[in-house]
Amino acid sequence: MKNLYKIYILAFVLLSDVMLFAQPGDDDGTGGLEGGDPPAAPINGKLIWLALVGIVFVFYYLSTKRQKA
């Protein structure tokens, strides 16, 4: 019975995530899907910093793992 509750909670969390981030539609009756979108956000501005932090993290992780072994 406890496993059934865990499955219900997991299903609720996974399915509510889709519902929470959905954008509301325009209910003006025309049925048009074009226009009104915000401009796209650039993702390449901080990509180099993200790569550098990732490389530093990999070196840190590997050095701590070698010290344990």
PyMOL Python script that loads the backbone (N, CA, C, O; Angstrom):
from pymol import cmd

cmd.read_pdbstr("""\
ATOM      1  N   MET A   1       0.821  -1.188   0.000  1.00  0.00           N
ATOM      2  CA  MET A   1       0.000   0.000   0.000  1.00  0.00           C
ATOM      3  C   MET A   1       0.875   1.265   0.000  1.00  0.00           C
ATOM      4  O   MET A   1       0.534   2.263  -0.635  1.00  0.00           O
ATOM      5  N   LYS A   2       2.013   1.209   0.725  1.00  0.00           N
ATOM      6  CA  LYS A   2       2.897   2.369   0.753  1.00  0.00           C
ATOM      7  C   LYS A   2       3.510   2.611  -0.616  1.00  0.00           C
ATOM      8  O   LYS A   2       3.710   3.759  -1.015  1.00  0.00           O
ATOM      9  N   ASN A   3       3.814   1.527  -1.344  1.00  0.00           N
ATOM     10  CA  ASN A   3       4.371   1.689  -2.690  1.00  0.00           C
ATOM     11  C   ASN A   3       3.367   2.336  -3.624  1.00  0.00           C
ATOM     12  O   ASN A   3       3.745   3.100  -4.513  1.00  0.00           O
ATOM     13  N   LEU A   4       2.093   2.038  -3.431  1.00  0.00           N
ATOM     14  CA  LEU A   4       1.053   2.634  -4.265  1.00  0.00           C
ATOM     15  C   LEU A   4       0.984   4.140  -4.031  1.00  0.00           C
ATOM     16  O   LEU A   4       0.811   4.905  -4.980  1.00  0.00           O
ATOM     17  N   TYR A   5       1.116   4.571  -2.787  1.00  0.00           N
ATOM     18  CA  TYR A   5       1.135   6.001  -2.490  1.00  0.00           C
ATOM     19  C   TYR A   5       2.353   6.682  -3.107  1.00  0.00           C
ATOM     20  O   TYR A   5       2.256   7.807  -3.597  1.00  0.00           O
ATOM     21  N   LYS A   6       3.488   6.009  -3.082  1.00  0.00           N
ATOM     22  CA  LYS A   6       4.688   6.567  -3.687  1.00  0.00           C
ATOM     23  C   LYS A   6       4.517   6.734  -5.190  1.00  0.00           C
ATOM     24  O   LYS A   6       4.970   7.722  -5.767  1.00  0.00           O
ATOM     25  N   ILE A   7       3.867   5.769  -5.819  1.00  0.00           N
ATOM     26  CA  ILE A   7       3.621   5.852  -7.258  1.00  0.00           C
ATOM     27  C   ILE A   7       2.658   6.996  -7.571  1.00  0.00           C
ATOM     28  O   ILE A   7       2.852   7.718  -8.549  1.00  0.00           O
ATOM     29  N   TYR A   8       1.624   7.165  -6.748  1.00  0.00           N
ATOM     30  CA  TYR A   8       0.680   8.267  -6.944  1.00  0.00           C
ATOM     31  C   TYR A   8       1.371   9.619  -6.790  1.00  0.00           C
ATOM     32  O   TYR A   8       1.142  10.531  -7.584  1.00  0.00           O
ATOM     33  N   ILE A   9       2.210   9.746  -5.778  1.00  0.00           N
ATOM     34  CA  ILE A   9       2.903  11.014  -5.561  1.00  0.00           C
ATOM     35  C   ILE A   9       3.876  11.290  -6.705  1.00  0.00           C
ATOM     36  O   ILE A   9       3.966  12.422  -7.182  1.00  0.00           O
ATOM     37  N   LEU A  10       4.599  10.273  -7.144  1.00  0.00           N
ATOM     38  CA  LEU A  10       5.529  10.449  -8.261  1.00  0.00           C
ATOM     39  C   LEU A  10       4.781  10.840  -9.535  1.00  0.00           C
ATOM     40  O   LEU A  10       5.224  11.730 -10.260  1.00  0.00           O
ATOM     41  N   ALA A  11       3.667  10.194  -9.810  1.00  0.00           N
ATOM     42  CA  ALA A  11       2.876  10.535 -10.998  1.00  0.00           C
ATOM     43  C   ALA A  11       2.346  11.961 -10.910  1.00  0.00           C
ATOM     44  O   ALA A  11       2.333  12.682 -11.908  1.00  0.00           O
ATOM     45  N   PHE A  12       1.910  12.370  -9.725  1.00  0.00           N
ATOM     46  CA  PHE A  12       1.406  13.726  -9.554  1.00  0.00           C
ATOM     47  C   PHE A  12       2.503  14.752  -9.797  1.00  0.00           C
ATOM     48  O   PHE A  12       2.279  15.755 -10.473  1.00  0.00           O
ATOM     49  N   VAL A  13       3.683  14.505  -9.249  1.00  0.00           N
ATOM     50  CA  VAL A  13       4.785  15.451  -9.418  1.00  0.00           C
ATOM     51  C   VAL A  13       5.210  15.528 -10.882  1.00  0.00           C
ATOM     52  O   VAL A  13       5.438  16.620 -11.402  1.00  0.00           O
ATOM     53  N   LEU A  14       5.316  14.395 -11.544  1.00  0.00           N
ATOM     54  CA  LEU A  14       5.746  14.402 -12.939  1.00  0.00           C
ATOM     55  C   LEU A  14       4.705  15.039 -13.854  1.00  0.00           C
ATOM     56  O   LEU A  14       5.060  15.771 -14.777  1.00  0.00           O
ATOM     57  N   LEU A  15       3.440  14.772 -13.612  1.00  0.00           N
ATOM     58  CA  LEU A  15       2.404  15.322 -14.480  1.00  0.00           C
ATOM     59  C   LEU A  15       2.088  16.772 -14.158  1.00  0.00           C
ATOM     60  O   LEU A  15       1.702  17.522 -15.054  1.00  0.00           O
ATOM     61  N   SER A  16       2.240  17.188 -12.915  1.00  0.00           N
ATOM     62  CA  SER A  16       1.961  18.581 -12.590  1.00  0.00           C
ATOM     63  C   SER A  16       3.056  19.482 -13.129  1.00  0.00           C
ATOM     64  O   SER A  16       2.809  20.665 -13.362  1.00  0.00           O
ATOM     65  N   ASP A  17       4.256  18.965 -13.335  1.00  0.00           N
ATOM     66  CA  ASP A  17       5.337  19.752 -13.887  1.00  0.00           C
ATOM     67  C   ASP A  17       4.974  20.249 -15.281  1.00  0.00           C
ATOM     68  O   ASP A  17       5.246  21.402 -15.617  1.00  0.00           O
ATOM     69  N   VAL A  18       4.379  19.413 -16.075  1.00  0.00           N
ATOM     70  CA  VAL A  18       3.975  19.807 -17.422  1.00  0.00           C
ATOM     71  C   VAL A  18       2.885  20.865 -17.344  1.00  0.00           C
ATOM     72  O   VAL A  18       2.887  21.824 -18.116  1.00  0.00           O
ATOM     73  N   MET A  19       1.971  20.693 -16.429  1.00  0.00           N
ATOM     74  CA  MET A  19       0.856  21.624 -16.302  1.00  0.00           C
ATOM     75  C   MET A  19       1.319  22.976 -15.760  1.00  0.00           C
ATOM     76  O   MET A  19       0.795  24.010 -16.176  1.00  0.00           O
ATOM     77  N   LEU A  20       2.267  22.993 -14.863  1.00  0.00           N
ATOM     78  CA  LEU A  20       2.693  24.244 -14.245  1.00  0.00           C
ATOM     79  C   LEU A  20       3.464  25.146 -15.195  1.00  0.00           C
ATOM     80  O   LEU A  20       3.403  26.368 -15.064  1.00  0.00           O
ATOM     81  N   PHE A  21       4.191  24.569 -16.153  1.00  0.00           N
ATOM     82  CA  PHE A  21       4.995  25.369 -17.047  1.00  0.00           C
ATOM     83  C   PHE A  21       4.325  25.617 -18.401  1.00  0.00           C
ATOM     84  O   PHE A  21       4.939  26.208 -19.290  1.00  0.00           O
ATOM     85  N   ALA A  22       3.109  25.187 -18.565  1.00  0.00           N
ATOM     86  CA  ALA A  22       2.404  25.424 -19.822  1.00  0.00           C
ATOM     87  C   ALA A  22       1.995  26.888 -19.909  1.00  0.00           C
ATOM     88  O   ALA A  22       1.594  27.488 -18.912  1.00  0.00           O
ATOM     89  N   GLN A  23       2.097  27.457 -21.096  1.00  0.00           N
ATOM     90  CA  GLN A  23       1.709  28.847 -21.283  1.00  0.00           C
ATOM     91  C   GLN A  23       0.211  28.911 -21.574  1.00  0.00           C
ATOM     92  O   GLN A  23      -0.311  28.101 -22.339  1.00  0.00           O
ATOM     93  N   PRO A  24      -0.465  29.858 -20.971  1.00  0.00           N
ATOM     94  CA  PRO A  24      -1.898  29.983 -21.266  1.00  0.00           C
ATOM     95  C   PRO A  24      -2.110  30.475 -22.696  1.00  0.00           C
ATOM     96  O   PRO A  24      -1.343  31.293 -23.204  1.00  0.00           O
ATOM     97  N   GLY A  25      -3.132  29.980 -23.317  1.00  0.00           N
ATOM     98  CA  GLY A  25      -3.416  30.378 -24.685  1.00  0.00           C
ATOM     99  C   GLY A  25      -4.298  31.605 -24.748  1.00  0.00           C
ATOM    100  O   GLY A  25      -4.944  31.968 -23.765  1.00  0.00           O
ATOM    101  N   ASP A  26      -4.324  32.245 -25.910  1.00  0.00           N
ATOM    102  CA  ASP A  26      -5.213  33.377 -26.131  1.00  0.00           C
ATOM    103  C   ASP A  26      -6.581  32.842 -26.498  1.00  0.00           C
ATOM    104  O   ASP A  26      -6.726  32.083 -27.456  1.00  0.00           O
ATOM    105  N   ASP A  27      -7.558  33.231 -25.750  1.00  0.00           N
ATOM    106  CA  ASP A  27      -8.904  32.718 -25.992  1.00  0.00           C
ATOM    107  C   ASP A  27      -9.754  33.794 -26.655  1.00  0.00           C
ATOM    108  O   ASP A  27     -10.836  34.133 -26.176  1.00  0.00           O
ATOM    109  N   ASP A  28      -9.243  34.328 -27.771  1.00  0.00           N
ATOM    110  CA  ASP A  28      -9.976  35.381 -28.467  1.00  0.00           C
ATOM    111  C   ASP A  28     -10.920  34.826 -29.532  1.00  0.00           C
ATOM    112  O   ASP A  28     -11.674  35.586 -30.140  1.00  0.00           O
ATOM    113  N   GLY A  29     -10.890  33.525 -29.765  1.00  0.00           N
ATOM    114  CA  GLY A  29     -11.822  32.912 -30.691  1.00  0.00           C
ATOM    115  C   GLY A  29     -11.321  32.819 -32.117  1.00  0.00           C
ATOM    116  O   GLY A  29     -11.974  32.187 -32.947  1.00  0.00           O
ATOM    117  N   THR A  30     -10.183  33.424 -32.432  1.00  0.00           N
ATOM    118  CA  THR A  30      -9.699  33.378 -33.809  1.00  0.00           C
ATOM    119  C   THR A  30      -8.938  32.095 -34.090  1.00  0.00           C
ATOM    120  O   THR A  30      -8.869  31.663 -35.241  1.00  0.00           O
ATOM    121  N   GLY A  31      -8.371  31.483 -33.080  1.00  0.00           N
ATOM    122  CA  GLY A  31      -7.649  30.231 -33.274  1.00  0.00           C
ATOM    123  C   GLY A  31      -6.279  30.395 -33.872  1.00  0.00           C
ATOM    124  O   GLY A  31      -5.669  29.403 -34.270  1.00  0.00           O
ATOM    125  N   GLY A  32      -5.762  31.620 -33.954  1.00  0.00           N
ATOM    126  CA  GLY A  32      -4.441  31.852 -34.525  1.00  0.00           C
ATOM    127  C   GLY A  32      -3.346  31.495 -33.537  1.00  0.00           C
ATOM    128  O   GLY A  32      -3.465  31.749 -32.338  1.00  0.00           O
ATOM    129  N   LEU A  33      -2.276  30.903 -34.054  1.00  0.00           N
ATOM    130  CA  LEU A  33      -1.158  30.519 -33.205  1.00  0.00           C
ATOM    131  C   LEU A  33       0.060  31.397 -33.425  1.00  0.00           C
ATOM    132  O   LEU A  33       1.092  31.173 -32.793  1.00  0.00           O
ATOM    133  N   GLU A  34      -0.023  32.375 -34.289  1.00  0.00           N
ATOM    134  CA  GLU A  34       1.129  33.195 -34.621  1.00  0.00           C
ATOM    135  C   GLU A  34       1.120  34.498 -33.844  1.00  0.00           C
ATOM    136  O   GLU A  34       0.067  34.973 -33.418  1.00  0.00           O
ATOM    137  N   GLY A  35       2.297  35.067 -33.665  1.00  0.00           N
ATOM    138  CA  GLY A  35       2.422  36.378 -33.045  1.00  0.00           C
ATOM    139  C   GLY A  35       2.356  36.323 -31.531  1.00  0.00           C
ATOM    140  O   GLY A  35       1.906  35.339 -30.945  1.00  0.00           O
ATOM    141  N   GLY A  36       2.813  37.402 -30.910  1.00  0.00           N
ATOM    142  CA  GLY A  36       2.733  37.530 -29.474  1.00  0.00           C
ATOM    143  C   GLY A  36       3.825  36.808 -28.703  1.00  0.00           C
ATOM    144  O   GLY A  36       3.817  36.820 -27.472  1.00  0.00           O
ATOM    145  N   ASP A  37       4.757  36.183 -29.394  1.00  0.00           N
ATOM    146  CA  ASP A  37       5.830  35.475 -28.701  1.00  0.00           C
ATOM    147  C   ASP A  37       6.946  36.451 -28.340  1.00  0.00           C
ATOM    148  O   ASP A  37       7.256  37.350 -29.121  1.00  0.00           O
ATOM    149  N   PRO A  38       7.546  36.287 -27.179  1.00  0.00           N
ATOM    150  CA  PRO A  38       8.690  37.136 -26.837  1.00  0.00           C
ATOM    151  C   PRO A  38       9.909  36.751 -27.678  1.00  0.00           C
ATOM    152  O   PRO A  38       9.980  35.631 -28.182  1.00  0.00           O
ATOM    153  N   PRO A  39      10.857  37.659 -27.832  1.00  0.00           N
ATOM    154  CA  PRO A  39      12.055  37.320 -28.623  1.00  0.00           C
ATOM    155  C   PRO A  39      12.859  36.218 -27.938  1.00  0.00           C
ATOM    156  O   PRO A  39      12.834  36.074 -26.716  1.00  0.00           O
ATOM    157  N   ALA A  40      13.558  35.458 -28.742  1.00  0.00           N
ATOM    158  CA  ALA A  40      14.353  34.344 -28.217  1.00  0.00           C
ATOM    159  C   ALA A  40      15.521  34.865 -27.392  1.00  0.00           C
ATOM    160  O   ALA A  40      16.137  35.873 -27.740  1.00  0.00           O
ATOM    161  N   ALA A  41      15.823  34.171 -26.294  1.00  0.00           N
ATOM    162  CA  ALA A  41      16.933  34.560 -25.424  1.00  0.00           C
ATOM    163  C   ALA A  41      18.219  33.888 -25.910  1.00  0.00           C
ATOM    164  O   ALA A  41      18.212  32.692 -26.204  1.00  0.00           O
ATOM    165  N   PRO A  42      19.304  34.625 -25.997  1.00  0.00           N
ATOM    166  CA  PRO A  42      20.572  34.017 -26.422  1.00  0.00           C
ATOM    167  C   PRO A  42      21.139  33.125 -25.310  1.00  0.00           C
ATOM    168  O   PRO A  42      21.089  33.478 -24.132  1.00  0.00           O
ATOM    169  N   ILE A  43      21.670  31.983 -25.698  1.00  0.00           N
ATOM    170  CA  ILE A  43      22.223  31.066 -24.702  1.00  0.00           C
ATOM    171  C   ILE A  43      23.742  31.006 -24.765  1.00  0.00           C
ATOM    172  O   ILE A  43      24.359  30.340 -23.934  1.00  0.00           O
ATOM    173  N   ASN A  44      24.354  31.676 -25.718  1.00  0.00           N
ATOM    174  CA  ASN A  44      25.796  31.547 -25.886  1.00  0.00           C
ATOM    175  C   ASN A  44      26.588  32.549 -25.059  1.00  0.00           C
ATOM    176  O   ASN A  44      27.818  32.537 -25.123  1.00  0.00           O
ATOM    177  N   GLY A  45      25.945  33.409 -24.292  1.00  0.00           N
ATOM    178  CA  GLY A  45      26.652  34.426 -23.528  1.00  0.00           C
ATOM    179  C   GLY A  45      27.500  33.864 -22.409  1.00  0.00           C
ATOM    180  O   GLY A  45      28.611  34.346 -22.187  1.00  0.00           O
ATOM    181  N   LYS A  46      27.025  32.879 -21.710  1.00  0.00           N
ATOM    182  CA  LYS A  46      27.742  32.318 -20.565  1.00  0.00           C
ATOM    183  C   LYS A  46      28.208  30.892 -20.813  1.00  0.00           C
ATOM    184  O   LYS A  46      28.548  30.177 -19.871  1.00  0.00           O
ATOM    185  N   LEU A  47      28.227  30.479 -22.058  1.00  0.00           N
ATOM    186  CA  LEU A  47      28.580  29.099 -22.379  1.00  0.00           C
ATOM    187  C   LEU A  47      30.043  28.795 -22.089  1.00  0.00           C
ATOM    188  O   LEU A  47      30.365  27.683 -21.671  1.00  0.00           O
ATOM    189  N   ILE A  48      30.922  29.744 -22.299  1.00  0.00           N
ATOM    190  CA  ILE A  48      32.340  29.529 -22.022  1.00  0.00           C
ATOM    191  C   ILE A  48      32.559  29.377 -20.522  1.00  0.00           C
ATOM    192  O   ILE A  48      33.324  28.513 -20.093  1.00  0.00           O
ATOM    193  N   TRP A  49      31.898  30.206 -19.723  1.00  0.00           N
ATOM    194  CA  TRP A  49      32.019  30.083 -18.263  1.00  0.00           C
ATOM    195  C   TRP A  49      31.497  28.745 -17.780  1.00  0.00           C
ATOM    196  O   TRP A  49      32.083  28.130 -16.890  1.00  0.00           O
ATOM    197  N   LEU A  50      30.400  28.295 -18.360  1.00  0.00           N
ATOM    198  CA  LEU A  50      29.847  26.998 -17.987  1.00  0.00           C
ATOM    199  C   LEU A  50      30.822  25.867 -18.316  1.00  0.00           C
ATOM    200  O   LEU A  50      30.971  24.934 -17.528  1.00  0.00           O
ATOM    201  N   ALA A  51      31.477  25.939 -19.454  1.00  0.00           N
ATOM    202  CA  ALA A  51      32.453  24.920 -19.832  1.00  0.00           C
ATOM    203  C   ALA A  51      33.657  24.944 -18.891  1.00  0.00           C
ATOM    204  O   ALA A  51      34.145  23.887 -18.490  1.00  0.00           O
ATOM    205  N   LEU A  52      34.137  26.128 -18.537  1.00  0.00           N
ATOM    206  CA  LEU A  52      35.269  26.229 -17.624  1.00  0.00           C
ATOM    207  C   LEU A  52      34.941  25.680 -16.243  1.00  0.00           C
ATOM    208  O   LEU A  52      35.750  24.969 -15.647  1.00  0.00           O
ATOM    209  N   VAL A  53      33.767  26.004 -15.734  1.00  0.00           N
ATOM    210  CA  VAL A  53      33.353  25.474 -14.438  1.00  0.00           C
ATOM    211  C   VAL A  53      33.220  23.959 -14.506  1.00  0.00           C
ATOM    212  O   VAL A  53      33.578  23.266 -13.553  1.00  0.00           O
ATOM    213  N   GLY A  54      32.717  23.439 -15.607  1.00  0.00           N
ATOM    214  CA  GLY A  54      32.605  21.993 -15.771  1.00  0.00           C
ATOM    215  C   GLY A  54      33.958  21.305 -15.786  1.00  0.00           C
ATOM    216  O   GLY A  54      34.120  20.246 -15.179  1.00  0.00           O
ATOM    217  N   ILE A  55      34.927  21.887 -16.468  1.00  0.00           N
ATOM    218  CA  ILE A  55      36.270  21.299 -16.523  1.00  0.00           C
ATOM    219  C   ILE A  55      36.922  21.329 -15.146  1.00  0.00           C
ATOM    220  O   ILE A  55      37.547  20.351 -14.736  1.00  0.00           O
ATOM    221  N   VAL A  56      36.783  22.447 -14.425  1.00  0.00           N
ATOM    222  CA  VAL A  56      37.332  22.535 -13.073  1.00  0.00           C
ATOM    223  C   VAL A  56      36.682  21.499 -12.163  1.00  0.00           C
ATOM    224  O   VAL A  56      37.361  20.869 -11.353  1.00  0.00           O
ATOM    225  N   PHE A  57      35.382  21.322 -12.292  1.00  0.00           N
ATOM    226  CA  PHE A  57      34.693  20.326 -11.476  1.00  0.00           C
ATOM    227  C   PHE A  57      35.191  18.915 -11.776  1.00  0.00           C
ATOM    228  O   PHE A  57      35.363  18.117 -10.855  1.00  0.00           O
ATOM    229  N   VAL A  58      35.421  18.601 -13.029  1.00  0.00           N
ATOM    230  CA  VAL A  58      35.924  17.265 -13.392  1.00  0.00           C
ATOM    231  C   VAL A  58      37.300  17.034 -12.791  1.00  0.00           C
ATOM    232  O   VAL A  58      37.556  15.959 -12.247  1.00  0.00           O
ATOM    233  N   PHE A  59      38.198  18.021 -12.875  1.00  0.00           N
ATOM    234  CA  PHE A  59      39.525  17.861 -12.274  1.00  0.00           C
ATOM    235  C   PHE A  59      39.436  17.701 -10.759  1.00  0.00           C
ATOM    236  O   PHE A  59      40.151  16.885 -10.178  1.00  0.00           O
ATOM    237  N   TYR A  60      38.567  18.471 -10.120  1.00  0.00           N
ATOM    238  CA  TYR A  60      38.386  18.353  -8.666  1.00  0.00           C
ATOM    239  C   TYR A  60      37.856  16.970  -8.298  1.00  0.00           C
ATOM    240  O   TYR A  60      38.342  16.344  -7.356  1.00  0.00           O
ATOM    241  N   TYR A  61      36.873  16.503  -9.033  1.00  0.00           N
ATOM    242  CA  TYR A  61      36.273  15.192  -8.742  1.00  0.00           C
ATOM    243  C   TYR A  61      37.290  14.068  -8.936  1.00  0.00           C
ATOM    244  O   TYR A  61      37.384  13.162  -8.107  1.00  0.00           O
ATOM    245  N   LEU A  62      38.044  14.126 -10.022  1.00  0.00           N
ATOM    246  CA  LEU A  62      39.033  13.078 -10.275  1.00  0.00           C
ATOM    247  C   LEU A  62      40.168  13.108  -9.257  1.00  0.00           C
ATOM    248  O   LEU A  62      40.678  12.056  -8.870  1.00  0.00           O
ATOM    249  N   SER A  63      40.566  14.293  -8.823  1.00  0.00           N
ATOM    250  CA  SER A  63      41.652  14.363  -7.837  1.00  0.00           C
ATOM    251  C   SER A  63      41.205  13.829  -6.476  1.00  0.00           C
ATOM    252  O   SER A  63      41.992  13.178  -5.789  1.00  0.00           O
ATOM    253  N   THR A  64      39.967  14.089  -6.074  1.00  0.00           N
ATOM    254  CA  THR A  64      39.483  13.544  -4.809  1.00  0.00           C
ATOM    255  C   THR A  64      39.267  12.055  -4.901  1.00  0.00           C
ATOM    256  O   THR A  64      39.431  11.348  -3.907  1.00  0.00           O
ATOM    257  N   LYS A  65      38.904  11.559  -6.064  1.00  0.00           N
ATOM    258  CA  LYS A  65      38.692  10.134  -6.230  1.00  0.00           C
ATOM    259  C   LYS A  65      40.027   9.379  -6.199  1.00  0.00           C
ATOM    260  O   LYS A  65      40.098   8.273  -5.664  1.00  0.00           O
ATOM    261  N   ARG A  66      41.078   9.967  -6.767  1.00  0.00           N
ATOM    262  CA  ARG A  66      42.397   9.325  -6.749  1.00  0.00           C
ATOM    263  C   ARG A  66      42.979   9.300  -5.339  1.00  0.00           C
ATOM    264  O   ARG A  66      43.685   8.355  -4.987  1.00  0.00           O
ATOM    265  N   GLN A  67      42.704  10.300  -4.540  1.00  0.00           N
ATOM    266  CA  GLN A  67      43.217  10.333  -3.184  1.00  0.00           C
ATOM    267  C   GLN A  67      42.582   9.250  -2.308  1.00  0.00           C
ATOM    268  O   GLN A  67      43.228   8.734  -1.396  1.00  0.00           O
ATOM    269  N   LYS A  68      41.331   8.909  -2.579  1.00  0.00           N
ATOM    270  CA  LYS A  68      40.643   7.867  -1.819  1.00  0.00           C
ATOM    271  C   LYS A  68      41.182   6.493  -2.168  1.00  0.00           C
ATOM    272  O   LYS A  68      41.247   5.616  -1.306  1.00  0.00           O
ATOM    273  N   ALA A  69      41.569   6.291  -3.423  1.00  0.00           N
ATOM    274  CA  ALA A  69      42.005   4.965  -3.881  1.00  0.00           C
ATOM    275  C   ALA A  69      43.407   4.654  -3.544  1.00  0.00           C
ATOM    276  O   ALA A  69      43.896   3.573  -3.872  1.00  0.00           O
TER     277      ALA A  69
END
""", "prot")
cmd.dss("prot")
cmd.show_as("cartoon", "prot")
cmd.util.cbc("prot")
cmd.orient("prot")
